[in-house]
Amino acid sequence: MNNLAKLFSRLSLALAVTCVSAYTADAQSNRKLVRTGNKFFDRENYRAALPYYEQVLANDPNNAEALYFAGISYMTFDKEKAAEYINKAQSVKPNVDRDIEYWLGRINHINYRFDDAIKHYQAYIPNVRKRDDWRREEVAMLIQHSRNAQKEVANPKDIFVKNLGGVVNTEYSEHSPVISSDDNYLLFTSRSAGNNQNSSKAADGEYFEDIYETRRIQGDEWEQPRSIAGNLKSSGHDASIQLFDNDTKMLLYRSVNNGDIMYSERQADGSWGDAKSIGSNINTADFESDAFITPDNQRLYFSTSHYSEDGDLDIYVSQRQRNGEWGKPRSVGAAINTKFDDDSPYMAADGSLYFASRGHNTMGGYDIFVARYDSVAKRFARPENLGYPVNTPDDDTYYRLSPDGSYAYLSSYRIGGYGEKDIYTINYIRAARVMGRVFATNDSLAIPGLELVFNGQQADKRPISYRDVTKQEDGLYDLRILSGRTYQVEITKDGQVLTTESFEMPMVLNDTTTVEQNFYIDFGDDPTRVTTAPVLAADGKPRDKGAATMEFKNIYYDTDKYELRAESIRELDAVAAYMKANPNVNVSIEGHTDSRASEQYNMTLGENRANAAYDYLVQQGISPRRLVTVSYGERRPVATNNSAANMQLNRRTEFKIIQRQDTQQEVPVK
């Protein structure tokens, strides 16, 4: 070998050694980062663990361990990303962890992929060690929960769930909504950084719970929340429970003595006084988590682990004694309490007991149940699951009805939320009045004697049908139909079908609202042509068919986002300007998505897109009562979802004019 060859040989060897050393150093560094992340992971401090895993993945996107632990960590904050990471971890390294099939089951379960969840749960059972019988029982239970969820999601209720919005909800956990008797003052609990009065953090790395207050501005618009700590400030968790005694007193939870129920009285200056124990018959050395005092101030329902053998929560009731103290509690009974956690009791005005449970026929995690009281048998009947979409495959808790019982608040982990647990309102979709006339396009006279049949579906896909005939004297039809859905309207004369046309009935949450819908039939070359002009009206008089001809441009969004683009602001400014110039005009804001994610996820994403436009218009001075939001998710594409360009067309918000005739009578906000 000549000298030059020897030199090249030495250089090649040195380069190889350097590359191996660098690779080894990177691998060692990645292992160290994963181990550091796992220290936080083991303490359930997922927010602190994630940066370490993400640092590894920035260097090595296929690091199975980092993908696996990051995926589990993301389950609390971003369920879609959690699914992406855990699935990729198994793809890269099928045996990345002995529990991989368990976590694949969990992530598919909470993402509404129930068949896949059951498949992974069943695949996991043979891997459970003999000594871990508890885990085998848990997985069998999760399989049943998945089947429960399949049944509930396939039979949804006519309910609209709305996020309370980004003023109240944050990337942290918000829960335990408490509403005042006038429905305008809200207490809730948050673990956000915000103006949290307790700067220290709990063992899981999150801020301690703190109680916040906010007041309603109008509609769904709330003031910036403020901490009410003051005299209530403590070194641990403080959480809102209930306002009672004409809103002058508050029940709260405090993490003392493993968790106690306290109360506070409002002071003359409006602040809250020192927290005091609710009583020794209620608080024990064990965990008391939540409570509710009945409107007559005579009974206290509360959750405690004190009387259970395995530490799970059960619901008990205590009667007020003559001396004003709470008496010895008794169980509400085996019909309600299970061997799992039963928590968050709330009694409605009709005596029905609402509560959250991990038992019964839950869809997964906590579900909301209601038990009706049988006054003859003097006991509660078997609890009923409130169903989907009130309940989800994840935790749904702290259900509280509004003062008039027309809607409810609850806390929930849901796809499309702001981060962890958020506060939502549960709105019951109403039947509403729809009325109008049928005109010929070449004549201003209404046509009498036409039969109109509105064919649609309930939320559970069962068919519904409504019919009326236009009257001889004024050509008017008048019906009450279920709102928030699309109808196929068949118009006939003497048994002959003149036309069939789709009609989108806006979602109405107030059953006093009237929707005016006129139809126009072209008896020219195409006798089946019908155009529609849906108008929200304060009375039954027909509107001119050209009254709602203004068209706004759609606004568009990035994939899986609902932030407004710069060009969207210009279009929204145009909408705001038009509405200011036309005070008799209301606008329906309709959010749409492409088909990339699950249908439920897309419904929430569409809602968030509509809400983003809604929030901007309100900021520009448009009254919330002139705006209606609705989400269609992926259900109404304008293009086939088979290309990036077409998907962009579907990621949109549309604006449609809905008018009212009397500008002094405001249309209820959805």
Order of alpha helices (4+ residues) and beta strands (2+ residues): alpha-alpha-alpha-alpha-alpha-alpha-alpha-beta-beta-beta-beta-beta-beta-beta-beta-beta-beta-beta-beta-beta-beta-beta-beta-beta-beta-beta-beta-beta-beta-beta-beta-beta-beta-beta-beta-beta-beta-beta-beta-alpha-beta-alpha-beta-alpha-beta
